[in-house]
Amino acid sequence: MSTERLAFTVEIVRSEQQLRAACHVRALSYGHHLPELRKTFNQPDALDQHPDTLVLLATDKASGQPVGTARLCTSAYEQLPITRSICLPDHLQGRVLAEITRLAVPPEAPDPTIKLALMKASYLCCVSLQVRWMVIGARSAGLVRGYKRLGFANLFPDSPPVPLAHAGGLPHHVLAFDVTAAERIWHGVSHPLYEWMVGTFHPDIQLFPRGRRHAEVMAAPSAPLSAATHATH
């Protein structure tokens, strides 16, 4: 396995300061196209502090500035937020699922791999949490194409975009990704991202604190976001 260093780090948010930085990125990214969401997205919401939620933050090494974020919600203990707006197909029922929301990179972000690194981090989190499927909403055809290149498939290919209550009521295409089959599928089709996603070690994607067992760290009283305490379930 090769090793590649990145110009930024990706880690799980574990402090109020980091969460505020993630919200700042959301406000910049979403507010660029949807100014009405800038103020709302600049503040943490209830889902950020939910026990089934992990927030990821990408930080530029040189400047120390936040350059990307994503939020991962799991269905380990409650239904996903997206189920308030749609009924998931039968093959997703009864599974441990994860939903990616608030995926955001500022318009001026210099590194095109930031979003890809956030997706890799989300995938690795799902593997560690024994998630079977990921779901995601995409607002535009361009985003749909990008997610399909990663292996997502449209859950409702013959239906128009669905308004999602937890995404400001904006219409989204809904896609799903088979986490447990991903590596086999990527390898089988010689996917151009296979080596980057699976065959490359990225030390700067730091999902687990170094030097201490993950469960011990996340169970500590000082951790404001408790989602990862469920990592062994």
DACORPE-V236286 format. One record per pair of residues at least 6 apart in sequence whose C-alpha atoms are under 8 Angstrom apart, sorted by the first residue. I is the first residue (numbers start at 1). GAP is how many residues later the second one is. Records with the same first field share a line. If there is no record, write none. Layout:
I=GAP  GAP
This chain:
1=198  199  200
2=197  198  199
3=197  198  199  200
4=196  197  198  199
5=197  198  199
6=196  198
7=53  54  55  104
8=50  51  52  53  54  106  196
9=48  49  50  51  52  195  196  197
10=46  47  48  49  107  108  111  194  195  196  197
11=45  46  47  194  195  196  197
12=42  43  44  45  194  195  196
13=6  41  42  43  44  212
14=209  210  211
15=208  209  210
16=208
18=39
19=25  36
20=22  23  24
21=36  45
22=33  34  35  44  46  47
23=18  19  20  21
24=17  18  19
25=17  41  42  43  44  79  80  81
26=12  15  16  43  76  77  78  79  80
27=10  11  12  13  14  15
28=10  78  79
29=75  76  77  78
30=7  8  11  74
31=6  7
32=75
47=6
48=6  7  23
49=175  176  177
50=175  176  177
51=174  175  176  177
52=21  22  23  24  25  26  174  175  176  178
53=18  19  20  21  172  174  175
54=17  18  19  171  173  174
55=14  15  16  17
56=13  14  15  16  62  65
57=9  10  11  12  13
58=8  9  10  11  56  60
59=6  7  8  9
60=6  7
67=38  39  42  47
68=35  36  37  38  46  47  50
69=33  34  35  36  49
70=30  31  32  33  34  48
71=29  30  31  32
72=26  27  28  29  50
73=7  25  26  27  28
74=6  22  23  24  25  57
75=21  22  23
76=20  21  157
80=17  18  19
81=18  85
82=17  82  83  84
84=80  81
85=77  78  79  80
86=76
89=66
92=41
95=36  37  38
96=34  35  36  37
97=34  35  36  37  38
98=28  33  35  36  37
99=35  36  37
100=22  34  35  36  37
101=35  36
103=12
104=11
105=9  10
117=88
120=77
121=84  86
123=56
125=82
126=6  8  53
127=52  53
128=103  104
129=101  102  103  104
130=103
131=48  49
132=46  47  48
133=43  44  45  46  47
134=42  43  44  45
135=39  40  41  42
136=38  39  40
137=35  36  37  38
138=6  34  35  36  37
139=22  31  32  33  34
140=32  33
144=29  31
147=6
150=43
151=26  31  35
152=23  24  25  26
153=22  23  24
154=19  20  21  22
155=19  20  21
156=17  18  19
160=13
161=10  11  12  13
162=8  9  10  11  12
163=6  7  8  9
164=6  7  8
183=11  15
186=7  8
187=7
208=6
209=8
215=13  14  16  17
217=6
218=8  9  10  11
219=7  10
